[in-house]
Amino acid sequence: MLNATTPSAEDASFGNRVRSAVFWRSGTQILAQIIAWGSTLVVIRILDPHDYGIFAMTQVILVFLSFMNGYGLASSIIQSEKVEPLEIRQAFGMLLLLNGGIAILQLILAPFAAEYYRQPIIADLLRVQALILLSTPFLVLPEALMTRNLEFRKPAIINLISAAVGASTALYCAYNGYGVWTLVYAPLSIFWSRAICLVIAVKFYILPTFNFKGAGKMFGFGATLLASHLFWTIQSQSDIFIAGRYLNPHDLGLYAEALFLTTIFAAKFVPPLNEVAFPAYSRLQSNPQALAWSFLKAIRLIMLISCPLYMGMAVTAYPLVETLFGPKWTEMSPFVAILALAMPVMTLQILFTPANNALGRPQITARTNMFGALLMPVTFLIGIQFGVYGLAWGWVIAFPLLTIFTYLQSHKHIGVDAWEITKAVWPGLSASVAMAAVVYLADQFLPNMIAYKRLAVLVIIGAAAYVGLLYILAKPTLMEVIQLIVRRKPPEPTPAELAS
């Protein structure tokens, strides 16, 4: 049983830094995403599902090759207690070699990928997308140095700048008839504008070294995360890779955008929070009780957002899709409703990664991702036999199994058990399921109305029902959130809670 304690008074300064980091990283991430989504929704209404299907095919190749880009070296710098200037130069040299090699490999593989998908344009798209890889060394090291010190203000502002650059590029290209190339040029502009700004902000004017003597520890940590990233890539990209051979670009585009919509929170908001959690957990690795307490609190608060978001999405899929994407995308509504059911579990599973890595156990993340790399492709191969619906249900079936495996690998090291995790998840989950039932019933009695009006009414009903249900079912948790929002001191755990 957990005997977790809150951080002591002498850790107050560290706690304030963590809260500030969360504010800058997640707060500006929300603003950056609003900018990106605004342009994305306009672009989606201009382009066709076929364009997004083609783009999804190229993303499988790009993401698969990117697993070797050396982000694990940056994680090693964040996790280490002390970093010497030589280690930074060595990491820079490794990143230049790795990403230059990957870019060349992508150029070589481009025609083979086009042949596999039977889409000649894919070769040209991949050749241009190779330029993204060359920006990586100038992205990860400057950001790692600031992340190490929980300095998220400058990167947050830079993210806003790059989001604005990407949005402008996307809108220009879409309105001028660039078609699928819009989806290539926009991220390219984001990566390079962000890289340039980070280098200037950190004054990252150092020379790389290709003498890697003494870099064994850093390389070993990075190699373990590299293997983990490989398995994660297989796990997360296998559905598109498999579906690309079975589905036409139109149907694949519908599925890919349904997946994009439903993974927005898990893929766009949780990783930035994990970026803050990783260095924060790393500072607490010598205090297991404080780390476990912080881990459970993170689960409790994040699931309070994830569960109502996805349960609400499941029961409002049709008006949501028509409102955001337009009438020509309404065919993807059933896929959104199905995929949304799997996403709270996916969110929970992702939260284990920073805690394991901060404890110096990236091999646990690697084993978990290895299991996912076996489970997910097999599930998708079976599911695709039933078409797009089978592919979507594969997520609902496979992710609970993956989360259970993750827990079994992690809980002893983090210092938590299944009952404590269940208690952390329960407030958000129970209130969200009840809220979804209320929204579904209300929807049955609403008269026919324009999609955006129907969605607005359902959102208001859902929000009111969720807050009310949370007050009834989990009032202490609701009070904790309110106190956090108004920046008051969170309530100290009671003796009973510490002993439980």
N, C-alpha and C positions, 0 to 999 in steps of 0.2 A: 504493500500500500504506500501511496505517496505521502511523504511527510514534508511537503513543500513549504518553503517560507518565502516571504516577499523579500526583495532586495533591501538591505539595511540602509540606514539613513546616510551612511558614508557613500552609498552608491547613487544618491539622488542626482548628482551631476551627470552621471552616465545615463540614468533614466531619462533625464531631460534631453540629452543628446539623441537618444533613441526616438523619443517623441517628436523632436524637431526633424529628425531624418524621415520618419514616417510621414510627417506633414509635407515636407518638400517633395519626397519621392512619390508618394501616392497622390497627394493633392495636385501637384503639377501634372502627374500622369493622367489624372482625370481630365484636366484642362486640355492637355495635348491630345487625348483621345477624342474629346469633343470636337477639336479642330479637325482631326483626321476623319472622324465619322461624318462630320458635316460634308466634307469633300467626297468621302466615299459614297455616301448616299446619293449625292448628285451624280457621281460617275456611274454608279450601278444603274440608275435610271436611263443613262445614255447608252451604256454598253449592253451586250446581250449575255445570257447564260453561257452561250458557246464560248465567248471570250474568257470567261472565268474558268470554264472547263479546261481550255488550253493552258491558261496560266497555272492552274492547279497541277497540271502534269509537269510543268517546268519546276515548280516549287519542290516536288518530291526529290528531284535530282539535286537541286541547289541545297536543300536542307540536309540531304543525306551526305553530301560532300562537306558541308559546313561543320559536321561533327568533329572534323580534324583541325578546326581553325585555332585551337589553342586556348580556348576560354578557361580551361583548367589551370593553365599557368597563372592567369590573373587570380583565380580562386586561391591558388597557393600563396600568392603575395598577400591576399586579404587575411588568410588563416594564420600565417606566420606571426609570431610575437615580435620579430625584428627582421627588417629587410635592409640589406646593404645595397648601395648604388650599383655594385657590380652585378648583383642578382637582377636588377631592373634591366640593365644593358643586355644581360644574357637572355632574359625573357623576351626582350625586343627582338633580338637576333633570331630566336626560335620562331617567334610569330611571323617575322618576315619570310623565313624559309618555308614554314608550313603553308602559309596562305598563298605565297607565290606558286608553290608546287600544286596546291589544290586548284588554283585558277587554270594552270596549264592542263591539269587532268580533266577539268570540266570542258575545256576546248576540245580535248581528244574524244571525250565521251558524247559530245553534243549530237553528232550524226547517228550514233547508235541509239540514243534516247529517242530521236525523231523516228527511227525505224521501229522501235518497240511500240510506240504509241500510234504509229501510222499517221503522223502529223508532221510534214516536212518543216513547217515554220518553227517548230520547237528547237531545231538546231540553231537557227539565227537568234532566237530569244536567249538561249543558254549562253551563247558566245558573249552577248552584251552583259548578261547578268554576272559573268565572271568578274567584272569590275568591282562588284560589291565586295568580293573576298579580299581585294587588295586594300580596302579601307580598314579591315579588322585590326591590324597592329596599332593603328592610330586611334582606335576606339577603346580597346579593352584595357590597355595599360594606363592611360591617363585616368580613366574612370575607376580602375581598381585602386589607384593611389588615393583618390578622394573617398572611395567607399570604405577603404581601410580605416580612415579616420572619421567615418560617419559624416562626411562632408557631402551633402546631397543638394545643396542650394545651387551651386554652379551647374552641375549636370542637369538639374531639373529645368533651369532656365534654358540651357542649351537644347534640351528635348523639346521645349516649346518652340524654339527657333526652327529646329529641323522639321517639326510637325508642320509649321507654317510654310516652309519651303516645299515640303512634299505635297501639301494640299494645293498650293499654287501650281505646281508642276502637273499634278493630276488633272486639275480643272482645265488648264490650258490644253493639255494633250487630248482630253476627252472631247472638248468643244471643237477641236480642230481636226477631228476624225482620225486620230492615231489608233483607235481600236484597242486591241490587246496590248500594243506597245505602251499604252498609258500605264498599265499595271507593271511594266518593267522600269520605265523612266522615273516614276514617282518614288519607289523605294530606293533607287539608285541615288536620287537627289537627297533623300533623307540620310542615308548612310554617310555620304561624303560631306554634306554640310555639317553633320554632327561631328565627324572625325576632325574636320578643320577647326571647328569651334573648341573642341576639347583640347586639342594640341595648344591652341592659343591661350586658353583659360588656365591650363596647368603649367604653361611654359615648358612643354615637353620637348625641349630641344637637346636631346641626347643622341649619342652615336651608339648604334648596336654593336655588340661584340659576338663573334662566332666561335669564341673560345669557351666551351661549356664545361670546363674543368670545375669541379666542386658544385655543379648544379644538379647532382643526382637526386637530392631530396625533393627539390622543386619539380624536377622532371617526373619523379615517381608519383608524386601527388597528382600532377597534371595528367599523367598517363592513366591513372586509375579513373579520374573523372572523364578522360577521353573515352575509355571503354564504356563507362556509364552512359555518356552522351551518345555513343554509337547505338547502344541498345534502346535508348529512349527514342532515337531517330527512327529506328525500325518499328518500334511500337507505335509512334505517332503518325508515321507516314505510310504505313503499310496499306491502309484502307484506300487511299488515293492511288497508290501504285497498283494495287490489285484491280480496283474499279476502272482504272484507265484502259484496261484491256477488255473489259466487259461492257462498259457503258459508252454511249456516244457523248461528245463534248457538252451537249445541252443538258443531259441528265446529270452528268458529272458536275457541271457548273451549279446546278440546283443543290446537289448534295454538298458540294464544297462550301457554298455560301451559307447553307443551313448550319454547317459545322462551324464556320466563322462566326455566325451570329451567336450560337449557343456557347462557344468557348471564349467569348469576349472577356468575361470576368475572370475565369480560370487562367486564361492565357495572357491577358493584358494587365490585370490588376494584382493578382496573387504573386506573380514573379517579382514585380517591384517591391512588394512587401517582404518577400523572401530575401531580396537583396539586402534589405535592412536587417532582417532577422539573422542572416548568416553571420555578419560581424558582431551583432549583439550577442547571439548564442556563443560565439567564439570567446567573447570576454567572460562569459559565465561558465565555461567548461570546467573550471576548477570548483564550481559551486553547483553540484548536480541538482540539489533541491530547488534552487532558484531557476535553473534552466527548465526543469520539469514544470514548475509552476507557470513560467512564462509561456512554455509550449502549449499547455492546456488553455491558458487565457487567449492565446492567439487563435486556437481552434474555435473557442467559444464565440469570440467576436467576429471572426471571418465567416463562420457558418451562419451567424445571424443575418449576414448580408446575402451570402450565396444561396441559401435555401429558399427564402421568399422570392428572390430574383428568378431562379430557375423553375420553381413550382408555378409562379405566376406566368412565366413564359410558356410553360406547357399548356396552360388552359386558355391562353389568349393568342395562340400562335397565328391564327388566320388574320385577325385585325392588325396584329403586330407586323406581320410580313407585308401586308398590303400598304400599311401606313408608311413603313420605313423604305421598302424596296419598290413599291409600285405594283400595279395589277399583273404585269407580265411575270412576276416572281411568285404569285400565290400558290403555284404548284409545289413549292418547297415547304409549305406550312406543316403538312404532316410530319416531315422529317425533323422540323424544329421541335414539334411537340414531343417526339420520341427521344431525340438527343438530349433535350433539356432534363429529362429524368435521370440521366447518367452524370450530369455535371456537378451536382453537390458532392457525389462520391469522388469524382476526379479532383475537386478542390481539396477535399480532405487528404487525399493521397499525396498531393503535391506538397502539402505542409510539412511532411516528414523530412524532406530533402535537406533544408538548411540546418536542421537540428543534427542530423547524422553527419553531414559534412563538417559542421562546427566542432563536433566531438572527435574529429580526425578519423572518421570511419566512412570514407567515400566508397569503400568496398560494399557497404550495405546498399547504398544507392545503386551501385553497379549490379549487384545481385538482383535487386528489385526490378531494375530496368531490363536485365537479362530475362527474367521471368515474363515481363510484359512483352519483350521482343519475341517470345515463343507463343504466348497466349493470344495476343491481339491478331497477328496474321492468320493463325489457325481459325480464330473466331470469324474473321472477315472472309476467309476463303469459304467457310461454310455459309456465312450469311449472304454472300453475293449470289449464291445459287437461288436465292429468293428475291433478287433484285435490290433496288435501292433501299427498300424497307428492311430487308434482311441485314444490310450493311449498317443501317442506323440502330437496329435492335442489338447488333453485336456489341455496341458500346454499353448498353444497359446491362447486358449479361456479363461482359468481361471485366468491367471496372470494379465492381464489388469484389470479385475474386482477386484482382490485383491489389486492392486496398487491404484486404485481409492478409495477403502475403507480406505486404509492406509492414504492417503492424507486427506480424510474427517475427520479422527480421529486426525490428527497431525498438520495440517497447522496453526491453530490459536495459538497453544502453541509455535511452532517454529517461527511464525511470518512471514510466506510467503503465497503467494496465487498462484492459478493455472497458471496465466499468467506469473509470475516470474519463476516458475518451467519450464513452456513451453519454455521460452526464454533461460533458462539454458541448456535444453535438445536439442533445435533446431539445434545449429551449428553442433554437432556431428551426429545427426539423419539425417538431410537433406543431408549433404555431403556423408554420408554412403549409403543412399538409392540410390543416384545418382551414387556413385562409384560401387555399386553392379550391377546396370544396365549396366554400362560400361564393367565390368568384364564378365557378362553373355553374352553380345553381342560379346566380344572378343573371348570367349570360343567357340562360334559357328563357328568362322572362322579359329580356329587353326587346323592344320593337326593332324592326329593321332600321338601320341608320348607317350613315357614312362610316367607313372603317375607322378613321381617326377619332371620331366622336365616340364610337363604341369602345375603342381602346381607352380613351380618356376616362370614361365612366367606370370601366372595369378596373383601371389602375387606382382610381380614387376609392372604390369599394374595397379593393385588395389591401391598399395601404391602411385604411381605417380598421379593417378586420384584423390585419396582422398586428398592429399596435395594441388593439384591444385584447386579442388572444394572448399576446406576449405578456400583457399586464396580468391576465388571469392565470396563465400557465407558468410564467417565469418572471415574476415581478422583480426579484433581486437582479436578474440579468438586465432587464430593461433599465433599472435604476443605474446600473454600472455603466451602460452605454450613455445615458443622459449625462452622468457626471463626467464621463470622458469627453463628451462633446463640449460641455461648458467649461472644461479644463479644470475641474475640481479634483482634489485628491481622491483616487479610487478607494473604495472601502477596504479596510484591512480584512484578511480572512479570519474567521472566527476560530477559536481553539478546536471546535469540532471539525471545521474544514481542514485545518492543518493536520489533524489526526486521521482524516479519512483517506 
